[in-house]
Amino acid sequence: MEEPSPPKAHRKTGIIMLVFGWIIILILLGSVFTDMLERQENPNQNVTGRRSDSYNEVTLVRNKQHHYVANGTINGQPVTFLVDTGATHVAIPPNVAQRLNLAPGRAGVAQTANGPVRTASTTLNSLNLGTITLENVRASITYGMMGEEILLGMSALKNVEFTHRNGVLTIKQPLALPYP
């Protein structure tokens, strides 16, 4: 004896549930892979550090492109830095500068690897990378820069010591010792 076929309504509901199930699985897989790619681009998403009586220290791991990318803050707002010892100043894309409410100052032109670009000077009240805090850092809003990454240039790095060894960058901020 043949089993009766399920009613069309039940079959249609089953197909819809199956499609929604696959959609949810694809969304979850996309989320997992996106997170993995972000961690490969920026392996220093939660920068921590070490404090001592004489210095603050942060250790960064390079990404697959051999760059040091790390999350930090400017004026208390989250940003992503790309350490660039070849940049004279901290260089900020205009869309990020606008989000950070940075006031553009004196206009100028900077020479980059891609040629001259328009800039506007600005000052960062605070720049944080893990346990390292720098105040009153000179920066430039660099027109023509795209994306969200801020180049952490020498206007910030001149105030710290750094060493590079085996794919690890250690940045130390010496603390002023009180005079007796």
C-alpha positions, 0 to 999 in steps of 0.5 A: 500500500502506498503512503499518502503524499504530504499535503502541498502546504506542508511540502511548501513550508518544508521547502521554505524552511530549508531555504531559510536554513541555508540562508542562515548557514551562508550568513554565518559562514560569511561572518566567520570568514569575514572575521578571519580575513579582518584578523589576517589584515589586522592581527592586533585588534585588541592591543594590550601592553605592559606598564612599568615604573620606567616605560609603557610597552606594546607588542605588535605582530605583523600581518600577512603583508608584513605590515604592522596594523593595530587598533587604537584611539584618537581623541578617545574614538576608535581608529586603525593605525598602520605603522609607517616610519617613512611618514613624517606625520600621522596621516589621516584620510579626510573621511576619518578626520571628519568622523573624528571632528578634526579641524583642518589647519594650514594647507600644504602639500606633502610628497608621497610615493604616489606624488604630491598630495594636498594636506591640512595640518591638525593636532591630535589631543590624544593618541592611544595604542594599548598602554601608550598615550601620546598628547598634542601630536602633530598630524595632517589630514591627507586628501587623496587618502582613501579607506580607514587606516591612519598612517602612524608616522614619525610625529608620533613615533619620535616619542617612543622607542621601537625594535623589530625582531622576527615579525614582532614590533615592540614599542616602548614609551619611556616615562619621565622620571621625577626629579628628587 
